[in-house]
Amino acid sequence: MKIFLNNFKKLNSPMSENQISKILNRVIEAAGLKIEDFENKELSISCVSEEESKVLNKKYRGKNKPTNVLSFSVNEHLTKNLLIGDIILCTEIIKKEAKEYSKNFENRLKHMIIHGFLHLLSFNHEEDHERIKMEELEKIIMNKISAGEPY
């Protein structure tokens, strides 16, 4: 999978496209999908400010506040498009949450990438049973990549 990282340099994070690709492969496996089905796909991951996050969250979700991660799928049918979608990360919020939850920033960032990608794979947390399934997958993936407990 080709990953386009936007504004990642300002994070001063040692996470590379290769590391992120490995994380996304663990997500694909945990979701019961085949990595080879994603070989020719593209994904955009962008880091934005709180203000940008707030604008996007209001426009697309009707919530007038910034959020940690937003996911925008290009198409419900992953097989039809080259581009899977966009993951928008608000690093300011993620840093605050890492501190609040006593988590390492980079592990919290990994968790939000996992969370956002699961949304692009059609997972959500609208209903309790969906939330439980998604959280279990996040825990499994975080364990596989040695990134600690997500919650």
C-alpha positions in Angstrom: 0.0 0.0 0.0 1.3 3.5 -0.8 0.9 5.9 2.1 1.0 9.6 1.7 2.1 11.3 4.9 1.1 15.0 5.1 2.6 17.4 7.8 4.2 14.5 9.7 7.6 16.2 9.8 6.3 18.8 12.3 5.6 16.0 14.7 9.3 15.2 15.2 8.2 11.6 15.3 10.5 8.8 14.3 7.6 7.0 12.7 8.3 6.3 9.1 6.1 5.3 6.2 7.5 1.8 6.5 6.5 1.6 10.2 3.0 2.9 9.5 2.7 0.4 6.7 3.6 -2.5 9.1 0.9 -1.2 11.5 -1.7 -1.0 8.8 -0.8 -4.6 7.7 -1.5 -5.8 11.3 -4.9 -4.0 11.0 -5.7 -5.7 7.7 -4.8 -9.1 9.2 -6.8 -8.5 12.4 -9.8 -7.5 10.3 -9.7 -10.8 8.5 -8.6 -9.3 5.2 -5.8 -10.2 2.8 -2.7 -7.9 2.7 -2.3 -8.6 -1.0 -5.7 -7.1 -1.7 -4.2 -3.7 -0.5 -0.9 -3.9 -2.4 -2.1 -1.4 -5.1 -4.1 0.8 -2.8 -3.3 4.3 -1.6 -4.0 6.0 1.7 -3.5 9.6 2.8 -2.7 10.4 6.5 -2.6 14.0 7.4 -1.7 15.9 10.6 -3.8 19.0 11.2 -4.2 21.7 13.9 -7.0 21.8 16.4 -8.7 24.6 14.4 -8.5 22.5 11.2 -9.8 19.5 13.0 -12.7 21.6 14.4 -13.6 22.9 11.0 -13.6 19.4 9.4 -15.5 17.9 12.4 -18.2 20.5 12.2 -18.5 20.3 8.4 -18.7 16.5 8.1 -20.0 15.3 11.5 -21.9 18.4 12.8 -19.8 18.6 15.9 -18.3 22.0 16.7 -15.2 20.8 18.4 -11.8 19.3 17.4 -11.3 15.6 17.6 -8.4 13.2 17.7 -9.0 11.4 14.4 -11.3 11.6 11.4 -11.6 9.1 8.6 -13.0 9.8 5.2 -13.6 6.8 3.0 -13.5 7.3 -0.8 -15.8 4.4 -1.4 -17.6 1.7 0.6 -16.3 -0.9 -1.8 -12.5 -1.0 -1.3 -12.0 -3.1 -4.4 -13.2 -0.5 -6.8 -10.9 2.4 -6.0 -7.2 2.9 -5.9 -7.5 5.4 -3.1 -8.9 3.9 0.2 -9.4 7.2 1.9 -8.0 9.8 4.3 -7.1 9.7 7.9 -6.9 13.1 9.6 -5.0 13.2 12.9 -5.1 16.2 15.2 -1.8 15.8 16.9 -2.5 18.5 19.5 -5.5 16.6 20.8 -3.6 13.3 20.6 -0.8 14.8 22.7 -3.3 16.1 25.3 -4.9 12.7 25.4 -1.6 10.9 25.8 -0.8 13.0 28.8 -4.4 12.7 30.2 -4.4 8.9 29.8 -0.7 8.5 30.9 0.2 7.1 27.5 3.3 7.6 25.4 2.5 10.1 22.6 3.8 7.8 19.9 1.7 4.9 21.1 -1.3 7.1 21.3 -0.6 8.2 17.7 -0.3 4.6 16.6 -3.7 3.8 18.3 -5.3 6.7 16.5 -3.9 5.5 13.1 -5.3 2.0 13.9 -8.6 3.5 14.9 -8.9 5.6 11.8 -7.9 2.8 9.5 -10.5 0.5 11.1 -13.1 3.1 10.3 -12.0 3.0 6.6 -12.4 -0.8 6.7 -16.1 -0.2 7.8 -15.7 -0.7 11.5 -17.5 1.7 13.8 -18.6 2.2 17.4 -22.1 3.5 17.0 -23.6 0.5 18.8 -22.2 -1.2 21.9 -21.5 -4.5 20.2 -19.7 -2.6 17.4 -17.7 -0.6 19.9 -16.7 -3.8 21.8 -15.6 -5.5 18.6 -13.6 -2.5 17.5 -11.9 -2.0 20.9 -11.0 -5.7 21.0 -9.3 -5.4 17.6 -7.5 -2.3 18.7 -6.2 -4.1 21.8 -5.0 -7.1 19.7 -3.3 -4.9 17.1 -1.6 -2.7 19.8 -0.3 -5.8 21.5 1.0 -7.2 18.2 3.0 -4.0 17.5 4.2 -3.8 21.2 2.5 -0.4 21.7 0.8 -1.0 25.0 -2.8 -1.0 26.1 -4.9 1.4 24.1 -7.5 2.0 26.8 
